Amino acid sequence: MHRDHSIFVRAVKERRKIRLVYLDNADAGSFQAKVSAPMDYEAKLSAPMDYHPDRRASDKSDCYYFWDFEEGPNGAPLILEPDQIISMRLDEETFEPSEFVTWDVRELPWFVKRDWGKFS
C-alpha cells in the first residue's frame, strides 16, 4: 500500500481526479507525471478506480487502478504497483464514472467501497 493511499480512497469517494507521479516500468524507469479520475511536469489527469490484486498477474500483488484520460482518444486503464508511485495529490477537478465504466460492476465488483450510483 502506498503512503498516499488515503488520498486515493478520498478521491474515489469524492469522484475527484488525482495528480499522479510514477515510475513507468515500460520506459526504463523514467518519471511520468499525470493528472489521474489521482507535480506538474506534463500533468495528466487520471481518475482513481480501485485497489486490489491484479487478476492477470501470477503473484497477485495489490495494484492501483486509474483511468488515464490522456491515453488514446477515449482514455485507457493505468495499472501501477505501489512502489511505482512517487506521489498522489488530490485535484479539484471531478469526474463522472460514466466517462469510463463500461462493464457490469456486479460481475466485476469494486474492492474500495464507493457510492457511484449504478456504477457502485
Jmol script that loads the backbone (N, CA, C; Angstrom):
load data "model"
ATOM      1  N   MET A   1       0.850  -1.174   0.000  1.00  0.00           N
ATOM      2  CA  MET A   1       0.000   0.000   0.000  1.00  0.00           C
ATOM      3  C   MET A   1       0.898   1.241   0.000  1.00  0.00           C
ATOM      4  N   HIS A   2       0.543   2.224  -0.793  1.00  0.00           N
ATOM      5  CA  HIS A   2       1.327   3.451  -0.896  1.00  0.00           C
ATOM      6  C   HIS A   2       1.025   4.393   0.261  1.00  0.00           C
ATOM      7  N   ARG A   3       1.991   5.224   0.619  1.00  0.00           N
ATOM      8  CA  ARG A   3       1.800   6.167   1.745  1.00  0.00           C
ATOM      9  C   ARG A   3       0.662   7.152   1.486  1.00  0.00           C
ATOM     10  N   ASP A   4       0.315   7.399   0.211  1.00  0.00           N
ATOM     11  CA  ASP A   4      -0.783   8.301  -0.144  1.00  0.00           C
ATOM     12  C   ASP A   4      -2.101   7.563  -0.378  1.00  0.00           C
ATOM     13  N   HIS A   5      -2.210   6.349   0.156  1.00  0.00           N
ATOM     14  CA  HIS A   5      -3.408   5.534  -0.065  1.00  0.00           C
ATOM     15  C   HIS A   5      -4.684   6.260   0.385  1.00  0.00           C
ATOM     16  N   SER A   6      -4.626   6.978   1.495  1.00  0.00           N
ATOM     17  CA  SER A   6      -5.824   7.675   1.988  1.00  0.00           C
ATOM     18  C   SER A   6      -6.277   8.747   0.988  1.00  0.00           C
ATOM     19  N   ILE A   7      -5.347   9.359   0.265  1.00  0.00           N
ATOM     20  CA  ILE A   7      -5.699  10.329  -0.780  1.00  0.00           C
ATOM     21  C   ILE A   7      -6.435   9.617  -1.905  1.00  0.00           C
ATOM     22  N   PHE A   8      -5.948   8.438  -2.270  1.00  0.00           N
ATOM     23  CA  PHE A   8      -6.586   7.640  -3.317  1.00  0.00           C
ATOM     24  C   PHE A   8      -8.027   7.313  -2.935  1.00  0.00           C
ATOM     25  N   VAL A   9      -8.236   6.821  -1.712  1.00  0.00           N
ATOM     26  CA  VAL A   9      -9.574   6.442  -1.252  1.00  0.00           C
ATOM     27  C   VAL A   9     -10.490   7.669  -1.199  1.00  0.00           C
ATOM     28  N   ARG A  10      -9.972   8.779  -0.734  1.00  0.00           N
ATOM     29  CA  ARG A  10     -10.772  10.014  -0.689  1.00  0.00           C
ATOM     30  C   ARG A  10     -11.179  10.435  -2.104  1.00  0.00           C
ATOM     31  N   ALA A  11     -10.257  10.339  -3.049  1.00  0.00           N
ATOM     32  CA  ALA A  11     -10.562  10.699  -4.439  1.00  0.00           C
ATOM     33  C   ALA A  11     -11.647   9.798  -5.014  1.00  0.00           C
ATOM     34  N   VAL A  12     -11.607   8.501  -4.704  1.00  0.00           N
ATOM     35  CA  VAL A  12     -12.649   7.577  -5.167  1.00  0.00           C
ATOM     36  C   VAL A  12     -13.999   8.015  -4.610  1.00  0.00           C
ATOM     37  N   LYS A  13     -14.047   8.234  -3.313  1.00  0.00           N
ATOM     38  CA  LYS A  13     -15.319   8.572  -2.665  1.00  0.00           C
ATOM     39  C   LYS A  13     -15.876   9.920  -3.127  1.00  0.00           C
ATOM     40  N   GLU A  14     -14.992  10.889  -3.414  1.00  0.00           N
ATOM     41  CA  GLU A  14     -15.431  12.230  -3.808  1.00  0.00           C
ATOM     42  C   GLU A  14     -15.456  12.422  -5.330  1.00  0.00           C
ATOM     43  N   ARG A  15     -15.131  11.372  -6.065  1.00  0.00           N
ATOM     44  CA  ARG A  15     -15.079  11.431  -7.541  1.00  0.00           C
ATOM     45  C   ARG A  15     -14.176  12.562  -8.015  1.00  0.00           C
ATOM     46  N   ARG A  16     -13.006  12.638  -7.414  1.00  0.00           N
ATOM     47  CA  ARG A  16     -12.049  13.681  -7.782  1.00  0.00           C
ATOM     48  C   ARG A  16     -10.842  13.059  -8.469  1.00  0.00           C
ATOM     49  N   LYS A  17     -10.316  13.770  -9.433  1.00  0.00           N
ATOM     50  CA  LYS A  17      -9.142  13.301 -10.150  1.00  0.00           C
ATOM     51  C   LYS A  17      -7.905  13.452  -9.276  1.00  0.00           C
ATOM     52  N   ILE A  18      -6.867  12.741  -9.679  1.00  0.00           N
ATOM     53  CA  ILE A  18      -5.612  12.710  -8.934  1.00  0.00           C
ATOM     54  C   ILE A  18      -4.482  13.165  -9.840  1.00  0.00           C
ATOM     55  N   ARG A  19      -3.570  13.949  -9.274  1.00  0.00           N
ATOM     56  CA  ARG A  19      -2.308  14.264  -9.941  1.00  0.00           C
ATOM     57  C   ARG A  19      -1.334  13.186  -9.493  1.00  0.00           C
ATOM     58  N   LEU A  20      -0.861  12.453 -10.447  1.00  0.00           N
ATOM     59  CA  LEU A  20      -0.105  11.237 -10.175  1.00  0.00           C
ATOM     60  C   LEU A  20       1.291  11.345 -10.765  1.00  0.00           C
ATOM     61  N   VAL A  21       2.319  11.070  -9.941  1.00  0.00           N
ATOM     62  CA  VAL A  21       3.697  10.978 -10.416  1.00  0.00           C
ATOM     63  C   VAL A  21       4.149   9.554 -10.141  1.00  0.00           C
ATOM     64  N   TYR A  22       4.691   8.896 -11.174  1.00  0.00           N
ATOM     65  CA  TYR A  22       5.042   7.487 -11.025  1.00  0.00           C
ATOM     66  C   TYR A  22       6.217   7.107 -11.912  1.00  0.00           C
ATOM     67  N   LEU A  23       6.795   5.950 -11.621  1.00  0.00           N
ATOM     68  CA  LEU A  23       7.846   5.380 -12.444  1.00  0.00           C
ATOM     69  C   LEU A  23       7.195   4.492 -13.483  1.00  0.00           C
ATOM     70  N   ASP A  24       7.541   4.714 -14.730  1.00  0.00           N
ATOM     71  CA  ASP A  24       6.988   3.924 -15.831  1.00  0.00           C
ATOM     72  C   ASP A  24       7.965   2.792 -16.146  1.00  0.00           C
ATOM     73  N   ASN A  25       7.614   1.573 -15.738  1.00  0.00           N
ATOM     74  CA  ASN A  25       8.491   0.421 -15.983  1.00  0.00           C
ATOM     75  C   ASN A  25       8.720   0.165 -17.458  1.00  0.00           C
ATOM     76  N   ALA A  26       7.746   0.506 -18.292  1.00  0.00           N
ATOM     77  CA  ALA A  26       7.869   0.280 -19.731  1.00  0.00           C
ATOM     78  C   ALA A  26       8.857   1.251 -20.369  1.00  0.00           C
ATOM     79  N   ASP A  27       9.205   2.329 -19.652  1.00  0.00           N
ATOM     80  CA  ASP A  27      10.084   3.357 -20.210  1.00  0.00           C
ATOM     81  C   ASP A  27      11.382   3.426 -19.406  1.00  0.00           C
ATOM     82  N   ALA A  28      11.945   2.273 -19.088  1.00  0.00           N
ATOM     83  CA  ALA A  28      13.231   2.160 -18.391  1.00  0.00           C
ATOM     84  C   ALA A  28      13.304   2.989 -17.108  1.00  0.00           C
ATOM     85  N   GLY A  29      12.234   3.000 -16.343  1.00  0.00           N
ATOM     86  CA  GLY A  29      12.245   3.655 -15.043  1.00  0.00           C
ATOM     87  C   GLY A  29      12.187   5.165 -15.088  1.00  0.00           C
ATOM     88  N   SER A  30      11.722   5.742 -16.179  1.00  0.00           N
ATOM     89  CA  SER A  30      11.632   7.204 -16.235  1.00  0.00           C
ATOM     90  C   SER A  30      10.436   7.676 -15.429  1.00  0.00           C
ATOM     91  N   PHE A  31      10.501   8.923 -14.971  1.00  0.00           N
ATOM     92  CA  PHE A  31       9.379   9.509 -14.249  1.00  0.00           C
ATOM     93  C   PHE A  31       8.304   9.925 -15.232  1.00  0.00           C
ATOM     94  N   GLN A  32       7.056   9.693 -14.874  1.00  0.00           N
ATOM     95  CA  GLN A  32       5.906  10.164 -15.647  1.00  0.00           C
ATOM     96  C   GLN A  32       5.054  10.983 -14.702  1.00  0.00           C
ATOM     97  N   ALA A  33       4.535  12.069 -15.182  1.00  0.00           N
ATOM     98  CA  ALA A  33       3.633  12.896 -14.372  1.00  0.00           C
ATOM     99  C   ALA A  33       2.291  12.938 -15.067  1.00  0.00           C
ATOM    100  N   LYS A  34       1.239  12.598 -14.347  1.00  0.00           N
ATOM    101  CA  LYS A  34      -0.097  12.593 -14.915  1.00  0.00           C
ATOM    102  C   LYS A  34      -1.052  13.159 -13.896  1.00  0.00           C
ATOM    103  N   VAL A  35      -2.081  13.785 -14.388  1.00  0.00           N
ATOM    104  CA  VAL A  35      -3.175  14.136 -13.508  1.00  0.00           C
ATOM    105  C   VAL A  35      -4.166  13.016 -13.704  1.00  0.00           C
ATOM    106  N   SER A  36      -4.361  12.197 -12.673  1.00  0.00           N
ATOM    107  CA  SER A  36      -5.162  10.998 -12.794  1.00  0.00           C
ATOM    108  C   SER A  36      -6.610  11.230 -12.369  1.00  0.00           C
ATOM    109  N   ALA A  37      -8.831  10.399 -12.974  1.00  0.00           N
ATOM    110  CA  ALA A  37     -10.166  10.422 -12.448  1.00  0.00           C
ATOM    111  C   ALA A  37     -10.369   9.882 -11.553  1.00  0.00           C
ATOM    112  N   PRO A  38      -5.212  10.042  -9.412  1.00  0.00           N
ATOM    113  CA  PRO A  38      -5.127  10.894  -8.814  1.00  0.00           C
ATOM    114  C   PRO A  38      -4.151  10.990  -9.539  1.00  0.00           C
ATOM    115  N   MET A  39       2.389  17.382  -9.159  1.00  0.00           N
ATOM    116  CA  MET A  39       3.585  17.802  -9.749  1.00  0.00           C
ATOM    117  C   MET A  39       3.313  18.145 -11.195  1.00  0.00           C
ATOM    118  N   ASP A  40       3.405  18.950 -11.427  1.00  0.00           N
ATOM    119  CA  ASP A  40       3.068  19.476 -12.728  1.00  0.00           C
ATOM    120  C   ASP A  40       4.280  19.526 -13.633  1.00  0.00           C
ATOM    121  N   TYR A  41       4.732  18.441 -14.157  1.00  0.00           N
ATOM    122  CA  TYR A  41       5.708  18.410 -15.238  1.00  0.00           C
ATOM    123  C   TYR A  41       4.878  18.509 -16.496  1.00  0.00           C
ATOM    124  N   GLU A  42       4.461  17.370 -17.030  1.00  0.00           N
ATOM    125  CA  GLU A  42       3.460  17.320 -18.080  1.00  0.00           C
ATOM    126  C   GLU A  42       2.280  16.620 -17.443  1.00  0.00           C
ATOM    127  N   ALA A  43       1.480  17.351 -16.753  1.00  0.00           N
ATOM    128  CA  ALA A  43       0.431  16.764 -15.935  1.00  0.00           C
ATOM    129  C   ALA A  43      -0.636  16.086 -16.791  1.00  0.00           C
ATOM    130  N   LYS A  44      -1.012  14.898 -16.371  1.00  0.00           N
ATOM    131  CA  LYS A  44      -2.099  14.143 -16.981  1.00  0.00           C
ATOM    132  C   LYS A  44      -3.124  13.869 -15.904  1.00  0.00           C
ATOM    133  N   LEU A  45      -4.377  13.935 -16.254  1.00  0.00           N
ATOM    134  CA  LEU A  45      -5.436  13.662 -15.280  1.00  0.00           C
ATOM    135  C   LEU A  45      -5.842  12.198 -15.344  1.00  0.00           C
ATOM    136  N   SER A  46      -5.987  11.600 -14.188  1.00  0.00           N
ATOM    137  CA  SER A  46      -6.460  10.228 -14.100  1.00  0.00           C
ATOM    138  C   SER A  46      -7.520  10.141 -13.021  1.00  0.00           C
ATOM    139  N   ALA A  47      -8.450   9.254 -13.210  1.00  0.00           N
ATOM    140  CA  ALA A  47      -9.470   9.005 -12.197  1.00  0.00           C
ATOM    141  C   ALA A  47      -9.060   7.771 -11.398  1.00  0.00           C
ATOM    142  N   PRO A  48      -9.130   7.853 -10.077  1.00  0.00           N
ATOM    143  CA  PRO A  48      -8.864   6.666  -9.274  1.00  0.00           C
ATOM    144  C   PRO A  48     -10.022   5.690  -9.422  1.00  0.00           C
ATOM    145  N   MET A  49      -9.698   4.430  -9.649  1.00  0.00           N
ATOM    146  CA  MET A  49     -10.753   3.445  -9.858  1.00  0.00           C
ATOM    147  C   MET A  49     -10.813   2.426  -8.735  1.00  0.00           C
ATOM    148  N   ASP A  50      -9.692   1.745  -8.452  1.00  0.00           N
ATOM    149  CA  ASP A  50      -9.745   0.686  -7.450  1.00  0.00           C
ATOM    150  C   ASP A  50      -8.336   0.299  -7.007  1.00  0.00           C
ATOM    151  N   TYR A  51      -8.266  -0.493  -5.938  1.00  0.00           N
ATOM    152  CA  TYR A  51      -7.010  -1.019  -5.402  1.00  0.00           C
ATOM    153  C   TYR A  51      -7.276  -2.462  -5.020  1.00  0.00           C
ATOM    154  N   HIS A  52      -6.633  -3.388  -5.712  1.00  0.00           N
ATOM    155  CA  HIS A  52      -6.833  -4.810  -5.443  1.00  0.00           C
ATOM    156  C   HIS A  52      -5.776  -5.626  -6.168  1.00  0.00           C
ATOM    157  N   PRO A  53      -5.728  -6.935  -5.909  1.00  0.00           N
ATOM    158  CA  PRO A  53      -4.754  -7.776  -6.616  1.00  0.00           C
ATOM    159  C   PRO A  53      -5.000  -7.744  -8.123  1.00  0.00           C
ATOM    160  N   ASP A  54      -3.915  -7.747  -8.870  1.00  0.00           N
ATOM    161  CA  ASP A  54      -4.006  -7.784 -10.332  1.00  0.00           C
ATOM    162  C   ASP A  54      -4.474  -9.172 -10.740  1.00  0.00           C
ATOM    163  N   ARG A  55      -5.638  -9.238 -11.343  1.00  0.00           N
ATOM    164  CA  ARG A  55      -6.220 -10.531 -11.719  1.00  0.00           C
ATOM    165  C   ARG A  55      -5.393 -11.242 -12.786  1.00  0.00           C
ATOM    166  N   ARG A  56      -4.614 -10.482 -13.548  1.00  0.00           N
ATOM    167  CA  ARG A  56      -3.832 -11.070 -14.643  1.00  0.00           C
ATOM    168  C   ARG A  56      -2.447 -11.523 -14.201  1.00  0.00           C
ATOM    169  N   ALA A  57      -1.931 -10.974 -13.097  1.00  0.00           N
ATOM    170  CA  ALA A  57      -0.566 -11.289 -12.653  1.00  0.00           C
ATOM    171  C   ALA A  57      -0.530 -12.612 -11.902  1.00  0.00           C
ATOM    172  N   SER A  58       0.595 -13.286 -11.998  1.00  0.00           N
ATOM    173  CA  SER A  58       0.730 -14.577 -11.317  1.00  0.00           C
ATOM    174  C   SER A  58       0.961 -14.411  -9.817  1.00  0.00           C
ATOM    175  N   ASP A  59       1.583 -13.295  -9.372  1.00  0.00           N
ATOM    176  CA  ASP A  59       1.871 -13.136  -7.944  1.00  0.00           C
ATOM    177  C   ASP A  59       0.725 -12.504  -7.151  1.00  0.00           C
ATOM    178  N   LYS A  60      -0.295 -11.979  -7.836  1.00  0.00           N
ATOM    179  CA  LYS A  60      -1.496 -11.418  -7.203  1.00  0.00           C
ATOM    180  C   LYS A  60      -1.190 -10.278  -6.234  1.00  0.00           C
ATOM    181  N   SER A  61      -0.184  -9.464  -6.556  1.00  0.00           N
ATOM    182  CA  SER A  61       0.124  -8.283  -5.749  1.00  0.00           C
ATOM    183  C   SER A  61      -0.986  -7.249  -5.901  1.00  0.00           C
ATOM    184  N   ASP A  62      -1.197  -6.472  -4.842  1.00  0.00           N
ATOM    185  CA  ASP A  62      -2.171  -5.390  -4.920  1.00  0.00           C
ATOM    186  C   ASP A  62      -1.646  -4.297  -5.828  1.00  0.00           C
ATOM    187  N   CYS A  63      -2.518  -3.751  -6.658  1.00  0.00           N
ATOM    188  CA  CYS A  63      -2.175  -2.687  -7.587  1.00  0.00           C
ATOM    189  C   CYS A  63      -3.208  -1.576  -7.505  1.00  0.00           C
ATOM    190  N   TYR A  64      -2.790  -0.392  -7.925  1.00  0.00           N
ATOM    191  CA  TYR A  64      -3.690   0.745  -8.050  1.00  0.00           C
ATOM    192  C   TYR A  64      -4.180   0.813  -9.483  1.00  0.00           C
ATOM    193  N   TYR A  65      -5.455   1.070  -9.637  1.00  0.00           N
ATOM    194  CA  TYR A  65      -6.081   1.170 -10.954  1.00  0.00           C
ATOM    195  C   TYR A  65      -6.580   2.599 -11.140  1.00  0.00           C
ATOM    196  N   PHE A  66      -6.172   3.196 -12.255  1.00  0.00           N
ATOM    197  CA  PHE A  66      -6.567   4.557 -12.601  1.00  0.00           C
ATOM    198  C   PHE A  66      -7.163   4.545 -13.995  1.00  0.00           C
ATOM    199  N   TRP A  67      -7.912   5.588 -14.313  1.00  0.00           N
ATOM    200  CA  TRP A  67      -8.336   5.811 -15.686  1.00  0.00           C
ATOM    201  C   TRP A  67      -7.529   6.997 -16.194  1.00  0.00           C
ATOM    202  N   ASP A  68      -6.707   6.753 -17.202  1.00  0.00           N
ATOM    203  CA  ASP A  68      -5.822   7.763 -17.776  1.00  0.00           C
ATOM    204  C   ASP A  68      -6.558   8.453 -18.919  1.00  0.00           C
ATOM    205  N   PHE A  69      -7.039   9.658 -18.664  1.00  0.00           N
ATOM    206  CA  PHE A  69      -7.824  10.394 -19.659  1.00  0.00           C
ATOM    207  C   PHE A  69      -7.001  10.836 -20.855  1.00  0.00           C
ATOM    208  N   GLU A  70      -5.683  10.885 -20.723  1.00  0.00           N
ATOM    209  CA  GLU A  70      -4.832  11.376 -21.805  1.00  0.00           C
ATOM    210  C   GLU A  70      -4.308  10.264 -22.704  1.00  0.00           C
ATOM    211  N   GLU A  71      -4.591   9.027 -22.379  1.00  0.00           N
ATOM    212  CA  GLU A  71      -4.103   7.897 -23.170  1.00  0.00           C
ATOM    213  C   GLU A  71      -5.107   7.554 -24.255  1.00  0.00           C
ATOM    214  N   GLY A  72      -4.751   7.735 -25.487  1.00  0.00           N
ATOM    215  CA  GLY A  72      -5.632   7.400 -26.601  1.00  0.00           C
ATOM    216  C   GLY A  72      -6.802   8.363 -26.697  1.00  0.00           C
ATOM    217  N   PRO A  73      -7.651   8.153 -27.684  1.00  0.00           N
ATOM    218  CA  PRO A  73      -8.766   9.078 -27.899  1.00  0.00           C
ATOM    219  C   PRO A  73      -9.835   9.039 -26.810  1.00  0.00           C
ATOM    220  N   ASN A  74     -10.011   7.900 -26.140  1.00  0.00           N
ATOM    221  CA  ASN A  74     -11.042   7.767 -25.104  1.00  0.00           C
ATOM    222  C   ASN A  74     -10.481   7.458 -23.732  1.00  0.00           C
ATOM    223  N   GLY A  75      -9.164   7.494 -23.583  1.00  0.00           N
ATOM    224  CA  GLY A  75      -8.538   7.128 -22.325  1.00  0.00           C
ATOM    225  C   GLY A  75      -8.269   5.638 -22.263  1.00  0.00           C
ATOM    226  N   ALA A  76      -7.609   5.215 -21.201  1.00  0.00           N
ATOM    227  CA  ALA A  76      -7.253   3.805 -21.035  1.00  0.00           C
ATOM    228  C   ALA A  76      -6.930   3.540 -19.571  1.00  0.00           C
ATOM    229  N   PRO A  77      -7.039   2.278 -19.147  1.00  0.00           N
ATOM    230  CA  PRO A  77      -6.671   1.958 -17.771  1.00  0.00           C
ATOM    231  C   PRO A  77      -5.162   2.080 -17.559  1.00  0.00           C
ATOM    232  N   LEU A  78      -4.792   2.471 -16.375  1.00  0.00           N
ATOM    233  CA  LEU A  78      -3.398   2.563 -15.959  1.00  0.00           C
ATOM    234  C   LEU A  78      -3.285   1.769 -14.668  1.00  0.00           C
ATOM    235  N   ILE A  79      -2.483   0.716 -14.672  1.00  0.00           N
ATOM    236  CA  ILE A  79      -2.339  -0.166 -13.514  1.00  0.00           C
ATOM    237  C   ILE A  79      -0.918  -0.025 -12.991  1.00  0.00           C
ATOM    238  N   LEU A  80      -0.797   0.333 -11.707  1.00  0.00           N
ATOM    239  CA  LEU A  80       0.509   0.570 -11.099  1.00  0.00           C
ATOM    240  C   LEU A  80       0.648  -0.183  -9.786  1.00  0.00           C
ATOM    241  N   GLU A  81       1.835  -0.722  -9.554  1.00  0.00           N
ATOM    242  CA  GLU A  81       2.144  -1.298  -8.250  1.00  0.00           C
ATOM    243  C   GLU A  81       2.485  -0.151  -7.311  1.00  0.00           C
ATOM    244  N   PRO A  82       2.254  -0.313  -6.014  1.00  0.00           N
ATOM    245  CA  PRO A  82       2.510   0.778  -5.069  1.00  0.00           C
ATOM    246  C   PRO A  82       3.922   1.350  -5.159  1.00  0.00           C
ATOM    247  N   ASP A  83       4.925   0.505  -5.387  1.00  0.00           N
ATOM    248  CA  ASP A  83       6.297   1.017  -5.427  1.00  0.00           C
ATOM    249  C   ASP A  83       6.627   1.786  -6.703  1.00  0.00           C
ATOM    250  N   GLN A  84       5.757   1.788  -7.684  1.00  0.00           N
ATOM    251  CA  GLN A  84       5.945   2.605  -8.881  1.00  0.00           C
ATOM    252  C   GLN A  84       5.472   4.038  -8.669  1.00  0.00           C
ATOM    253  N   ILE A  85       4.622   4.251  -7.664  1.00  0.00           N
ATOM    254  CA  ILE A  85       4.015   5.561  -7.438  1.00  0.00           C
ATOM    255  C   ILE A  85       4.922   6.419  -6.569  1.00  0.00           C
ATOM    256  N   ILE A  86       5.242   7.603  -7.082  1.00  0.00           N
ATOM    257  CA  ILE A  86       6.039   8.561  -6.319  1.00  0.00           C
ATOM    258  C   ILE A  86       5.105   9.377  -5.420  1.00  0.00           C
ATOM    259  N   SER A  87       4.032   9.916  -6.001  1.00  0.00           N
ATOM    260  CA  SER A  87       3.089  10.688  -5.192  1.00  0.00           C
ATOM    261  C   SER A  87       1.720  10.745  -5.860  1.00  0.00           C
ATOM    262  N   MET A  88       0.707  10.960  -5.024  1.00  0.00           N
ATOM    263  CA  MET A  88      -0.662  11.199  -5.470  1.00  0.00           C
ATOM    264  C   MET A  88      -1.124  12.464  -4.779  1.00  0.00           C
ATOM    265  N   ARG A  89      -1.729  13.342  -5.539  1.00  0.00           N
ATOM    266  CA  ARG A  89      -2.254  14.584  -4.987  1.00  0.00           C
ATOM    267  C   ARG A  89      -3.667  14.787  -5.487  1.00  0.00           C
ATOM    268  N   LEU A  90      -4.575  15.096  -4.583  1.00  0.00           N
ATOM    269  CA  LEU A  90      -5.972  15.325  -4.924  1.00  0.00           C
ATOM    270  C   LEU A  90      -6.093  16.565  -5.803  1.00  0.00           C
ATOM    271  N   ASP A  91      -6.852  16.456  -6.879  1.00  0.00           N
ATOM    272  CA  ASP A  91      -7.092  17.576  -7.774  1.00  0.00           C
ATOM    273  C   ASP A  91      -8.491  18.117  -7.510  1.00  0.00           C
ATOM    274  N   GLU A  92      -8.735  19.357  -7.865  1.00  0.00           N
ATOM    275  CA  GLU A  92     -10.063  19.956  -7.700  1.00  0.00           C
ATOM    276  C   GLU A  92     -11.054  19.429  -8.735  1.00  0.00           C
ATOM    277  N   GLU A  93     -10.535  18.981  -9.879  1.00  0.00           N
ATOM    278  CA  GLU A  93     -11.407  18.519 -10.966  1.00  0.00           C
ATOM    279  C   GLU A  93     -12.060  17.189 -10.597  1.00  0.00           C
ATOM    280  N   THR A  94     -13.346  17.078 -10.899  1.00  0.00           N
ATOM    281  CA  THR A  94     -14.081  15.853 -10.629  1.00  0.00           C
ATOM    282  C   THR A  94     -14.266  15.060 -11.925  1.00  0.00           C
ATOM    283  N   PHE A  95     -14.791  13.859 -11.786  1.00  0.00           N
ATOM    284  CA  PHE A  95     -15.065  13.012 -12.951  1.00  0.00           C
ATOM    285  C   PHE A  95     -16.410  12.336 -12.762  1.00  0.00           C
ATOM    286  N   GLU A  96     -16.952  11.859 -13.844  1.00  0.00           N
ATOM    287  CA  GLU A  96     -18.175  11.063 -13.820  1.00  0.00           C
ATOM    288  C   GLU A  96     -17.802   9.626 -14.186  1.00  0.00           C
ATOM    289  N   PRO A  97     -18.186   8.650 -13.373  1.00  0.00           N
ATOM    290  CA  PRO A  97     -17.867   7.258 -13.676  1.00  0.00           C
ATOM    291  C   PRO A  97     -18.325   6.830 -15.071  1.00  0.00           C
ATOM    292  N   SER A  98     -19.404   7.427 -15.556  1.00  0.00           N
ATOM    293  CA  SER A  98     -19.910   7.056 -16.887  1.00  0.00           C
ATOM    294  C   SER A  98     -18.912   7.381 -17.996  1.00  0.00           C
ATOM    295  N   GLU A  99     -17.880   8.183 -17.684  1.00  0.00           N
ATOM    296  CA  GLU A  99     -16.852   8.507 -18.669  1.00  0.00           C
ATOM    297  C   GLU A  99     -15.992   7.299 -19.020  1.00  0.00           C
ATOM    298  N   PHE A 100     -15.929   6.313 -18.121  1.00  0.00           N
ATOM    299  CA  PHE A 100     -15.046   5.174 -18.395  1.00  0.00           C
ATOM    300  C   PHE A 100     -15.578   3.823 -17.945  1.00  0.00           C
ATOM    301  N   VAL A 101     -16.554   3.746 -17.071  1.00  0.00           N
ATOM    302  CA  VAL A 101     -17.067   2.447 -16.605  1.00  0.00           C
ATOM    303  C   VAL A 101     -18.014   1.898 -17.667  1.00  0.00           C
ATOM    304  N   THR A 102     -17.567   0.840 -18.336  1.00  0.00           N
ATOM    305  CA  THR A 102     -18.364   0.233 -19.412  1.00  0.00           C
ATOM    306  C   THR A 102     -18.720  -1.216 -19.104  1.00  0.00           C
ATOM    307  N   TRP A 103     -18.270  -1.724 -17.973  1.00  0.00           N
ATOM    308  CA  TRP A 103     -18.523  -3.113 -17.616  1.00  0.00           C
ATOM    309  C   TRP A 103     -19.595  -3.184 -16.541  1.00  0.00           C
ATOM    310  N   ASP A 104     -20.114  -4.372 -16.339  1.00  0.00           N
ATOM    311  CA  ASP A 104     -21.121  -4.616 -15.304  1.00  0.00           C
ATOM    312  C   ASP A 104     -20.398  -4.760 -13.968  1.00  0.00           C
ATOM    313  N   VAL A 105     -20.544  -3.773 -13.098  1.00  0.00           N
ATOM    314  CA  VAL A 105     -19.826  -3.800 -11.820  1.00  0.00           C
ATOM    315  C   VAL A 105     -20.367  -4.866 -10.874  1.00  0.00           C
ATOM    316  N   ARG A 106     -21.511  -5.468 -11.200  1.00  0.00           N
ATOM    317  CA  ARG A 106     -21.991  -6.602 -10.389  1.00  0.00           C
ATOM    318  C   ARG A 106     -21.161  -7.840 -10.698  1.00  0.00           C
ATOM    319  N   GLU A 107     -20.665  -7.959 -11.933  1.00  0.00           N
ATOM    320  CA  GLU A 107     -19.833  -9.102 -12.319  1.00  0.00           C
ATOM    321  C   GLU A 107     -18.378  -8.910 -11.911  1.00  0.00           C
ATOM    322  N   LEU A 108     -17.905  -7.689 -11.969  1.00  0.00           N
ATOM    323  CA  LEU A 108     -16.550  -7.344 -11.527  1.00  0.00           C
ATOM    324  C   LEU A 108     -16.662  -6.219 -10.498  1.00  0.00           C
ATOM    325  N   PRO A 109     -16.987  -6.567  -9.250  1.00  0.00           N
ATOM    326  CA  PRO A 109     -17.239  -5.537  -8.234  1.00  0.00           C
ATOM    327  C   PRO A 109     -15.958  -4.833  -7.791  1.00  0.00           C
ATOM    328  N   TRP A 110     -16.154  -3.640  -7.232  1.00  0.00           N
ATOM    329  CA  TRP A 110     -15.060  -2.841  -6.700  1.00  0.00           C
ATOM    330  C   TRP A 110     -14.567  -3.427  -5.383  1.00  0.00           C
ATOM    331  N   PHE A 111     -13.328  -3.196  -5.051  1.00  0.00           N
ATOM    332  CA  PHE A 111     -12.785  -3.547  -3.742  1.00  0.00           C
ATOM    333  C   PHE A 111     -12.910  -2.352  -2.797  1.00  0.00           C
ATOM    334  N   VAL A 112     -12.633  -1.136  -3.293  1.00  0.00           N
ATOM    335  CA  VAL A 112     -12.771   0.076  -2.499  1.00  0.00           C
ATOM    336  C   VAL A 112     -14.242   0.504  -2.558  1.00  0.00           C
ATOM    337  N   LYS A 113     -14.895   0.548  -1.398  1.00  0.00           N
ATOM    338  CA  LYS A 113     -16.314   0.905  -1.345  1.00  0.00           C
ATOM    339  C   LYS A 113     -16.533   2.338  -1.814  1.00  0.00           C
ATOM    340  N   ARG A 114     -17.663   2.552  -2.504  1.00  0.00           N
ATOM    341  CA  ARG A 114     -17.986   3.875  -3.038  1.00  0.00           C
ATOM    342  C   ARG A 114     -19.471   3.998  -3.266  1.00  0.00           C
ATOM    343  N   ASP A 115     -19.938   5.214  -3.422  1.00  0.00           N
ATOM    344  CA  ASP A 115     -21.311   5.491  -3.782  1.00  0.00           C
ATOM    345  C   ASP A 115     -21.304   6.214  -5.130  1.00  0.00           C
ATOM    346  N   TRP A 116     -21.277   5.422  -6.197  1.00  0.00           N
ATOM    347  CA  TRP A 116     -21.276   5.945  -7.562  1.00  0.00           C
ATOM    348  C   TRP A 116     -22.581   5.608  -8.265  1.00  0.00           C
ATOM    349  N   GLY A 117     -23.664   5.535  -7.500  1.00  0.00           N
ATOM    350  CA  GLY A 117     -24.961   5.214  -8.096  1.00  0.00           C
ATOM    351  C   GLY A 117     -24.931   3.852  -8.779  1.00  0.00           C
ATOM    352  N   LYS A 118     -25.401   3.788 -10.017  1.00  0.00           N
ATOM    353  CA  LYS A 118     -25.446   2.500 -10.715  1.00  0.00           C
ATOM    354  C   LYS A 118     -24.073   1.932 -11.022  1.00  0.00           C
ATOM    355  N   PHE A 119     -23.024   2.728 -10.815  1.00  0.00           N
ATOM    356  CA  PHE A 119     -21.659   2.252 -11.048  1.00  0.00           C
ATOM    357  C   PHE A 119     -20.972   1.831  -9.741  1.00  0.00           C
ATOM    358  N   SER A 120     -21.751   1.657  -8.661  1.00  0.00           N
ATOM    359  CA  SER A 120     -21.179   1.306  -7.361  1.00  0.00           C
ATOM    360  C   SER A 120     -20.930  -0.180  -7.218  1.00  0.00           C
TER     361      SER A 120
END
end "model"
wireframe off; spacefill off
backbone 0.3
color backbone group
